[in-house]
Amino acid sequence: MGMSAQVLVVDDDAGERSDLAEMVSAFGFQVATAADGQEALERLASFPANAILTDLMMPRMGGLELLKELAAHGDRTPTIVLTAFGSIDRAISIVHDLKAFWFLEKPVQPAVMRALLDRAIQQSRLAEETDRLNRQLSYQGVLGDMVGDSSQIKEVFSLIRQVAPTTASVLITGESGTGKELVARAIHRLSPRSGGPFVAVNCAALPESLVESELFGHEKGAFTGAAARSAGCFEQAQNGTLLLDEIGEMPMATQAKLLRVIEESKVRRLGGANDIPISVRVLAATNRSPEKAIQDKHLREDLYYRLNVFHIELPPLRERKRDIPAIAAALIGNLNQRHGCRVTHLSPEVLARFEANPWPGNVRELRNVIERAIIVAAEGEIRLRHLPGAFAPEPQAQASPRPNPPQSDEVPDDVLQVRAGIPMSEVEEAYIRLVLKHTNNNKRKAAEILGFCLRTLHGKLRAVGDRNAQSAGAGT
C-alpha cells in the first residue's frame, strides 16, 4: 500500500494508543492518533484517513458514538473496532448495524491487523476510484442513468457535480417526464451519503388522510387501522437521501409540519410522545412553477425558501433534441435486456421523425414509444412501421390520382392477403401464423403484439406454433 495510505488510531489509553500507532507505522502506513471519538472527528478534518482503528469503550465519545457521527455525515471510511473480552457481541452488532468494517479482540495479533488494514484500505480506494469514474463519466455525457451531450444537459451535470458533495437541500423543477428523479438519484450517488438509502415519495399519489403517516410514521393505535408501529419516510431514509416528488401537491397543513421536521432534524410519529433525531438530506421536485404554486396557495413560501437552497431546472426534450440519439441508444440497451429482444438501432427515418416530434411527454414519452417499438420489432432495426400510429408517414398528395393503381405481383413477407368469403377463424389463424413467423415463434412476444391477454391466446398460439413446427419437420 506504501506511505500514501493513512490510518487514524483512536484509543483513550496512551500506552495502547502508542503501541498501536507503532505497529501500524511498521506496516508502512502514515499514522495519526486521537484520544477519543471527539478528537478523532477533529483530526479527520486535516487527516483524510483511508482506514480508522478505534477502541470501543472511551470517555467523552466512544467507538459506537464515533461510528454514528461518521454515518450521519456520510463518511464511509472503513472502520475496525477494537474490543476487550466480553464486548464481542456488542462489537458484532456494531458491525451489522453501523456498517463498521470489522472488529478485533484485544490483544491484537499483528498479522491479523495487517491483513484487515490492507483489505480496509483497498475498499477505501475502490470507493474513491468509483467516485472518480462517476465524475469522469459526467464530463463525457453520462451521469448515472442520464445521458446527453447538449449544452443544456451538460449544465445540469455541472450543477449536480457542484451540489452533490454538500448537505444543501435541492429543488428540482421541470416538466413531467424530464427526469427529475434521475437527477435526485445522481445527487445521492455522488454524495457522501451514497452508502445510505435513497427513498422517493410521490406526494401527489398519497391520500390526504395518510400523507402524514407515510412521511412521519405512526404508533400502534394512532388511528383506525394502525395495527402496528410504522416508520415513516424520514426514518426509512436515515443517513441517506429523501426525495419529495411533486411537493406542490402536499396539503398545506402537512407542509407546515414538514418545515419543522427539516429545520429541527427531528420527527415525531403520529400518536408518539417523543421526537426521533434524524439525519436525512432532503431533495424536492415539482413540475409546477414554484412561484405560481406559492401564488395559488399550493406551496408555502417559507417551505419553498427552505428547500430552494440550490435550484436545478431540467430542460424539456424539445430543447435538447441533439441528445435523442444517445438517449435512444441507452434505452434500447436497457429495454432489450428487460424484454429479451435484440434490437440494434433506430433507422434514419425513425430518428428524423423523432427529432421532428415536439415530445410533450419528454423523455418518459420517448421511452414509452421506444419500448413499444422494441416489442414489435423484436430484433434488428426499428423502422417507421414499428412505431405507433401517431408516427405513421403522412399521406402524400398526388396530382392525378389513378382509380386503379398498378399492383405488384410481389407481396412483402409482413403483409397478410385474405380472399373474400373464407371463415373468420381461418383469417385469425393466418394472422397468428404471420405474427409467430415475425417473432421467430416466440409466443409471449406474439401475444404482446396482438394486444390480447396471454392467458386467452395461450392455447391457440401453442396449437398454431406446434402445427408450424410439424409442417417444417414434414418438409411442407
C-alpha positions as CSV (number, residue, x, y, z in Angstrom):
1,M,0.0,0.0,0.0
2,G,3.0,2.3,0.5
3,M,3.2,5.5,2.5
4,S,0.2,7.0,0.7
5,A,-2.2,5.1,2.9
6,Q,-3.3,6.9,6.1
7,V,-4.6,5.2,9.2
8,L,-6.2,7.0,12.2
9,V,-5.7,5.2,15.6
10,V,-8.2,6.1,18.3
11,D,-7.7,4.9,21.9
12,D,-8.0,6.6,25.3
13,D,-5.2,4.5,26.8
14,A,-2.0,6.4,26.0
15,G,0.2,3.2,26.2
16,E,-2.1,1.1,23.9
17,R,-2.5,4.1,21.5
18,S,1.2,4.4,21.2
19,D,1.7,0.6,20.7
20,L,-1.0,0.5,18.0
21,A,0.4,3.5,16.2
22,E,3.9,2.0,16.3
23,M,2.6,-1.3,14.9
24,V,0.6,0.4,12.1
25,S,3.6,2.6,11.2
26,A,5.8,-0.5,11.0
27,F,3.4,-1.8,8.3
28,G,4.3,1.2,6.2
29,F,1.3,3.4,6.7
30,Q,1.1,7.0,7.7
31,V,-0.4,7.2,11.2
32,A,-2.3,9.9,13.2
33,T,-3.7,9.3,16.7
34,A,-6.7,10.6,18.8
35,A,-7.6,10.0,22.5
36,D,-11.3,9.6,21.9
37,G,-14.1,9.9,19.2
38,Q,-14.4,13.7,19.5
39,E,-10.7,14.3,18.9
40,A,-10.9,11.8,16.0
41,L,-13.5,13.8,14.3
42,E,-11.3,16.9,14.6
43,R,-8.3,15.1,13.3
44,L,-10.2,13.8,10.2
45,A,-10.7,17.4,9.1
46,S,-6.9,17.6,8.3
47,F,-6.0,13.9,8.1
48,P,-8.2,12.2,5.4
49,A,-7.7,8.6,6.6
50,N,-8.1,5.6,4.4
51,A,-9.0,3.5,7.5
52,I,-9.8,4.1,11.1
53,L,-8.8,1.8,14.0
54,T,-10.8,2.7,17.1
55,D,-11.3,1.4,20.6
56,L,-15.0,0.7,21.6
57,M,-15.1,2.0,25.2
58,M,-13.8,5.5,25.7
59,P,-14.8,8.5,27.7
60,R,-16.4,11.6,26.2
61,M,-17.1,9.8,22.8
62,G,-16.6,6.1,22.4
63,G,-16.3,4.0,19.2
64,L,-20.1,3.5,18.9
65,E,-20.8,7.2,19.0
66,L,-17.9,7.9,16.6
67,L,-19.4,5.5,14.1
68,K,-22.8,7.2,14.4
69,E,-21.3,10.6,13.8
70,L,-19.4,9.3,10.8
71,A,-22.6,7.8,9.3
72,A,-24.5,11.0,10.0
73,H,-22.0,12.9,7.9
74,G,-21.9,10.3,5.1
75,D,-18.3,9.4,5.9
76,R,-17.7,5.9,4.5
77,T,-14.1,5.4,5.8
78,P,-13.7,1.7,6.7
79,T,-13.5,1.4,10.5
80,I,-12.1,-1.5,12.5
81,V,-13.4,-1.7,16.1
82,L,-11.2,-2.9,18.9
83,T,-12.9,-4.6,21.8
84,A,-12.0,-6.3,25.1
85,F,-13.1,-9.7,26.0
86,G,-16.8,-9.7,27.0
87,S,-17.8,-7.0,24.5
88,I,-17.7,-9.2,21.4
89,D,-21.5,-9.4,21.0
90,R,-21.7,-5.6,21.1
91,A,-18.9,-5.3,18.5
92,I,-20.7,-7.7,16.2
93,S,-23.9,-5.7,16.4
94,I,-21.9,-2.6,15.6
95,V,-20.5,-4.2,12.5
96,H,-24.0,-5.3,11.5
97,D,-26.0,-2.1,12.4
98,L,-23.5,0.7,11.8
99,K,-21.6,-1.0,8.9
100,A,-18.2,-1.0,10.6
101,F,-15.6,-2.8,8.5
102,W,-14.8,-5.4,11.2
103,F,-13.8,-5.9,14.8
104,L,-10.7,-7.3,16.6
105,E,-10.4,-8.6,20.1
106,K,-7.6,-7.3,22.3
107,P,-4.7,-8.1,22.5
108,V,-4.3,-7.6,18.8
109,Q,-2.3,-10.0,16.7
110,P,-0.1,-8.1,14.2
111,A,-0.7,-10.5,11.3
112,V,-4.5,-10.3,11.6
113,M,-4.3,-6.5,12.0
114,R,-2.2,-6.1,8.8
115,A,-4.5,-8.3,6.8
116,L,-7.6,-6.4,7.9
117,L,-6.0,-3.0,7.3
118,D,-4.9,-4.0,3.8
119,R,-8.4,-5.0,2.9
120,A,-10.0,-1.9,4.5
121,I,-7.6,0.4,2.6
122,Q,-8.3,-1.5,-0.6
123,Q,-12.1,-1.0,-0.1
124,S,-11.5,2.7,0.6
125,R,-9.5,3.2,-2.6
126,L,-12.1,1.3,-4.7
127,A,-14.8,3.7,-3.4
128,E,-12.5,6.7,-4.3
129,E,-12.0,5.2,-7.8
130,T,-15.7,4.7,-8.2
131,D,-16.3,8.4,-7.3
132,R,-13.6,9.4,-9.7
133,L,-15.0,7.4,-12.6
134,N,-18.5,8.8,-11.9
135,R,-17.1,12.3,-12.2
136,Q,-15.2,11.4,-15.4
137,L,-18.3,9.9,-17.0
138,S,-20.3,13.0,-16.1
139,Y,-17.9,15.0,-18.3
140,Q,-18.4,12.5,-21.2
141,G,-22.2,12.9,-21.4
142,V,-23.1,10.1,-18.9
143,L,-24.2,10.7,-15.3
144,G,-25.9,7.8,-13.6
145,D,-28.9,6.9,-15.8
146,M,-28.8,10.3,-17.5
147,V,-27.2,10.7,-21.0
148,G,-26.7,13.6,-23.4
149,D,-24.2,15.9,-24.9
150,S,-26.2,19.1,-25.4
151,S,-25.2,22.3,-23.7
152,Q,-28.4,22.2,-21.7
153,I,-27.8,18.8,-20.1
154,K,-24.1,19.5,-19.6
155,E,-25.1,22.4,-17.5
156,V,-27.4,20.1,-15.4
157,F,-24.5,17.7,-15.0
158,S,-22.3,20.5,-13.8
159,L,-24.8,21.7,-11.2
160,I,-25.2,18.1,-9.9
161,R,-21.4,17.7,-9.5
162,Q,-21.3,21.0,-7.6
163,V,-24.1,20.3,-5.1
164,A,-23.8,16.5,-4.6
165,P,-20.8,16.7,-2.1
166,T,-22.6,19.2,0.1
167,T,-25.5,18.9,2.6
168,A,-27.7,21.5,0.9
169,S,-31.3,21.0,0.1
170,V,-32.1,21.0,-3.6
171,L,-35.2,21.9,-5.5
172,I,-35.5,20.2,-8.9
173,T,-38.0,21.7,-11.4
174,G,-39.1,20.7,-14.9
175,E,-41.9,19.4,-16.9
176,S,-43.3,15.9,-16.4
177,G,-41.1,13.3,-17.8
178,T,-37.9,15.3,-17.9
179,G,-36.0,13.1,-15.4
180,K,-36.3,14.9,-12.1
181,E,-36.0,11.6,-10.1
182,L,-32.9,10.7,-12.1
183,V,-31.3,14.0,-11.1
184,A,-32.1,13.2,-7.4
185,R,-30.6,9.7,-7.7
186,A,-27.5,11.1,-9.3
187,I,-27.1,13.7,-6.5
188,H,-27.4,10.8,-4.0
189,R,-25.0,8.6,-5.8
190,L,-22.3,11.3,-5.9
191,S,-22.8,12.4,-2.3
192,P,-21.1,11.3,0.9
193,R,-24.5,9.6,1.7
194,S,-24.4,7.2,-1.2
195,G,-23.9,4.3,1.1
196,G,-27.3,5.1,2.8
197,P,-30.8,4.6,1.5
198,F,-32.5,6.6,-1.2
199,V,-36.2,7.0,-0.6
200,A,-38.5,8.7,-3.1
201,V,-42.1,9.5,-2.2
202,N,-44.7,10.9,-4.7
203,C,-46.7,13.5,-2.7
204,A,-49.4,13.6,-5.4
205,A,-50.0,9.8,-5.1
206,L,-50.6,9.9,-1.3
207,P,-54.2,10.1,0.0
208,E,-54.5,13.3,2.1
209,S,-55.6,11.2,5.1
210,L,-52.4,9.1,5.0
211,V,-49.8,11.6,3.9
212,E,-48.5,12.4,7.4
213,S,-48.4,8.8,8.4
214,E,-46.3,8.0,5.3
215,L,-44.0,10.8,5.9
216,F,-43.6,10.8,9.7
217,G,-44.7,7.3,10.7
218,H,-47.2,6.3,13.3
219,E,-47.5,4.3,16.6
220,K,-49.8,1.4,17.1
221,G,-53.4,2.6,17.6
222,A,-52.6,6.2,16.5
223,F,-55.7,6.0,14.2
224,T,-58.2,3.5,13.0
225,G,-56.4,0.7,11.1
226,A,-53.0,1.4,12.7
227,A,-52.5,-2.1,13.9
228,A,-48.7,-1.8,14.3
229,R,-46.0,0.7,14.7
230,S,-44.7,2.0,11.3
231,A,-41.6,4.0,10.4
232,G,-42.2,7.0,8.0
233,C,-40.2,8.0,5.0
234,F,-37.8,10.2,7.1
235,E,-36.9,7.2,9.3
236,Q,-36.5,5.0,6.3
237,A,-34.1,7.5,4.7
238,Q,-32.0,7.8,7.9
239,N,-28.3,8.6,6.9
240,G,-29.4,8.8,3.3
241,T,-31.5,10.9,0.9
242,L,-35.2,11.6,0.8
243,L,-36.9,12.9,-2.4
244,L,-40.2,14.6,-2.0
245,D,-41.6,14.5,-5.5
246,E,-44.5,16.8,-6.6
247,I,-44.0,18.8,-3.4
248,G,-46.7,21.3,-4.5
249,E,-49.4,18.6,-4.2
250,M,-48.8,18.2,-0.5
251,P,-51.6,19.6,1.8
252,M,-50.6,23.0,3.2
253,A,-51.1,21.8,6.9
254,T,-48.6,19.0,6.3
255,Q,-46.2,21.4,4.7
256,A,-46.0,23.3,8.0
257,K,-45.1,20.1,9.9
258,L,-42.6,19.2,7.2
259,L,-40.9,22.5,7.6
260,R,-40.5,21.9,11.3
261,V,-39.0,18.4,10.8
262,I,-36.5,19.7,8.2
263,E,-35.4,22.7,10.4
264,E,-35.2,20.7,13.7
265,S,-33.9,17.4,12.2
266,K,-36.4,15.6,14.4
267,V,-39.5,13.7,13.6
268,R,-42.4,12.5,15.8
269,R,-44.6,9.6,14.7
270,L,-48.4,10.1,14.8
271,G,-49.5,9.1,18.2
272,G,-45.9,9.2,19.6
273,A,-44.7,11.1,22.6
274,N,-41.0,11.5,21.8
275,D,-39.1,13.1,19.0
276,I,-36.7,10.9,17.0
277,P,-33.4,12.5,15.8
278,I,-32.9,12.1,12.0
279,S,-30.1,12.7,9.6
280,V,-31.6,13.0,6.2
281,R,-30.8,15.1,3.2
282,V,-34.0,16.4,1.6
283,L,-34.4,16.9,-2.1
284,A,-37.7,18.2,-3.6
285,A,-39.1,18.2,-7.1
286,T,-42.1,19.7,-8.8
287,N,-43.5,20.1,-12.4
288,R,-45.2,23.4,-11.3
289,S,-43.7,26.8,-11.4
290,P,-42.8,27.3,-7.7
291,E,-43.7,31.0,-7.8
292,K,-47.1,30.2,-9.4
293,A,-47.7,27.4,-6.8
294,I,-47.0,30.0,-4.0
295,Q,-49.3,32.5,-5.6
296,D,-52.1,29.8,-5.9
297,K,-51.6,28.7,-2.3
298,H,-50.3,25.3,-3.2
299,L,-46.9,25.8,-1.7
300,R,-45.9,27.6,1.5
301,E,-43.4,30.4,0.8
302,D,-41.3,29.6,3.9
303,L,-41.0,25.9,2.9
304,Y,-40.0,27.0,-0.6
305,Y,-37.2,29.1,0.6
306,R,-36.0,26.3,2.9
307,L,-36.0,23.7,0.1
308,N,-34.7,26.1,-2.6
309,V,-31.1,26.4,-1.2
310,F,-29.9,25.1,-4.6
311,H,-32.1,25.0,-7.7
312,I,-31.8,22.7,-10.7
313,E,-34.2,23.2,-13.6
314,L,-34.4,20.5,-16.3
315,P,-34.9,21.5,-19.9
316,P,-37.7,19.8,-21.9
317,L,-36.7,17.3,-24.5
318,R,-37.8,19.6,-27.4
319,E,-35.0,22.0,-26.3
320,R,-32.2,19.3,-26.4
321,K,-33.1,17.2,-29.4
322,R,-29.5,16.6,-30.2
323,D,-29.5,14.2,-27.2
324,I,-32.2,11.9,-28.7
325,P,-29.7,9.5,-30.4
326,A,-27.8,9.0,-27.2
327,I,-30.9,8.6,-25.1
328,A,-32.4,6.2,-27.6
329,A,-29.2,4.1,-27.7
330,A,-29.2,3.8,-23.9
331,L,-32.9,3.0,-23.8
332,I,-32.6,0.3,-26.4
333,G,-29.8,-1.4,-24.4
334,N,-31.8,-1.4,-21.2
335,L,-35.1,-2.4,-22.8
336,N,-33.5,-5.2,-24.8
337,Q,-32.4,-6.7,-21.6
338,R,-35.8,-6.3,-20.0
339,H,-37.8,-7.8,-22.8
340,G,-35.3,-10.3,-24.2
341,C,-35.1,-8.6,-27.6
342,R,-32.2,-7.9,-29.9
343,V,-33.0,-4.5,-31.4
344,T,-29.8,-2.7,-32.6
345,H,-30.7,0.8,-33.6
346,L,-33.2,3.3,-35.0
347,S,-33.4,3.7,-38.8
348,P,-32.5,7.1,-40.2
349,E,-36.2,7.7,-41.0
350,V,-37.3,7.0,-37.4
351,L,-34.6,9.2,-36.0
352,A,-35.7,12.0,-38.3
353,R,-39.3,11.5,-37.2
354,F,-38.2,11.6,-33.5
355,E,-36.2,14.8,-34.0
356,A,-39.2,16.5,-35.6
357,N,-41.6,15.5,-32.8
358,P,-42.4,18.0,-30.0
359,W,-42.4,15.4,-27.3
360,P,-44.9,16.9,-24.8
361,G,-44.2,13.9,-22.5
362,N,-40.5,14.4,-22.8
363,V,-38.0,11.6,-22.1
364,R,-40.8,9.4,-20.5
365,E,-42.8,9.6,-23.7
366,L,-39.8,8.8,-25.8
367,R,-39.1,5.8,-23.6
368,N,-42.7,4.5,-24.0
369,V,-42.6,4.8,-27.8
370,I,-39.2,3.0,-28.0
371,E,-40.4,0.3,-25.6
372,R,-43.4,-0.5,-27.8
373,A,-41.2,-0.4,-30.9
374,I,-38.7,-2.8,-29.4
375,I,-41.5,-5.3,-28.5
376,V,-43.0,-5.1,-32.1
377,A,-39.6,-5.2,-33.9
378,A,-38.1,-7.9,-31.6
379,E,-34.7,-7.6,-33.3
380,G,-32.7,-5.6,-35.8
381,E,-33.6,-2.1,-36.8
382,I,-36.5,-0.1,-35.6
383,R,-38.4,1.2,-38.6
384,L,-41.4,3.5,-39.1
385,R,-43.8,0.6,-39.3
386,H,-42.8,-0.4,-35.7
387,L,-44.0,2.9,-34.3
388,P,-47.4,3.9,-33.0
389,G,-49.9,5.4,-35.4
390,A,-49.1,9.0,-34.4
391,F,-45.7,8.5,-36.1
392,A,-47.1,7.0,-39.3
393,P,-45.9,8.6,-42.6
394,E,-48.0,11.5,-43.8
395,P,-50.1,10.5,-46.9
396,Q,-48.6,12.3,-50.0
397,A,-51.0,14.1,-52.3
398,Q,-51.0,13.1,-56.0
399,A,-51.6,15.5,-58.8
400,S,-53.6,13.0,-60.8
401,P,-54.7,10.0,-58.7
402,R,-55.3,6.8,-60.6
403,P,-58.5,5.0,-59.8
404,N,-56.8,1.6,-60.2
405,P,-53.1,1.9,-59.5
406,P,-51.0,-0.9,-60.8
407,Q,-50.3,-3.7,-58.3
408,S,-47.0,-5.6,-58.0
409,D,-47.0,-9.3,-58.1
410,E,-44.5,-9.3,-55.2
411,V,-46.1,-9.3,-51.8
412,P,-44.0,-8.3,-48.8
413,D,-43.5,-11.1,-46.3
414,D,-45.1,-9.0,-43.5
415,V,-48.4,-8.4,-45.4
416,L,-51.4,-10.7,-45.0
417,Q,-53.6,-11.3,-48.0
418,V,-57.0,-12.8,-47.5
419,R,-59.5,-13.8,-50.1
420,A,-63.1,-12.9,-49.7
421,G,-65.5,-15.5,-48.3
422,I,-63.2,-17.5,-46.1
423,P,-64.2,-18.2,-42.5
424,M,-63.0,-15.6,-39.9
425,S,-61.4,-18.4,-37.9
426,E,-59.0,-19.0,-40.9
427,V,-58.3,-15.3,-41.1
428,E,-57.4,-15.2,-37.4
429,E,-55.2,-18.3,-37.7
430,A,-53.4,-16.9,-40.8
431,Y,-52.7,-13.7,-38.9
432,I,-51.4,-15.5,-35.9
433,R,-49.1,-17.6,-38.1
434,L,-47.7,-14.3,-39.6
435,V,-47.0,-12.8,-36.2
436,L,-45.4,-16.0,-35.0
437,K,-43.2,-16.0,-38.0
438,H,-42.3,-12.4,-37.4
439,T,-41.3,-13.1,-33.8
440,N,-39.4,-16.4,-34.6
441,N,-42.2,-18.4,-32.9
442,N,-41.9,-16.5,-29.6
443,K,-45.4,-16.9,-28.2
444,R,-45.1,-14.3,-25.5
445,K,-43.9,-11.6,-27.9
446,A,-46.6,-12.6,-30.3
447,A,-49.3,-12.1,-27.6
448,E,-47.9,-8.7,-26.8
449,I,-48.0,-7.6,-30.4
450,L,-51.5,-9.0,-30.9
451,G,-52.6,-7.0,-27.9
452,F,-54.6,-9.7,-26.3
453,C,-54.3,-11.4,-22.9
454,L,-51.6,-14.1,-22.9
455,R,-53.8,-16.4,-21.0
456,T,-56.6,-16.1,-23.6
457,L,-54.3,-16.7,-26.5
458,H,-52.0,-19.3,-25.0
459,G,-53.8,-22.4,-26.2
460,K,-54.3,-21.1,-29.7
461,L,-50.7,-19.8,-30.0
462,R,-49.4,-23.2,-28.8
463,A,-51.6,-25.1,-31.3
464,V,-50.6,-22.9,-34.3
465,G,-47.0,-22.9,-33.3
466,D,-47.0,-26.7,-32.9
467,R,-48.6,-27.1,-36.4
468,N,-45.9,-24.8,-37.8
469,A,-43.2,-27.0,-36.2
470,Q,-44.8,-30.2,-37.5
471,S,-45.1,-28.7,-41.0
472,A,-41.5,-27.7,-41.0
473,G,-40.5,-31.2,-39.9
474,A,-42.5,-32.8,-42.7
475,G,-40.9,-30.6,-45.3
476,T,-44.2,-28.9,-46.3
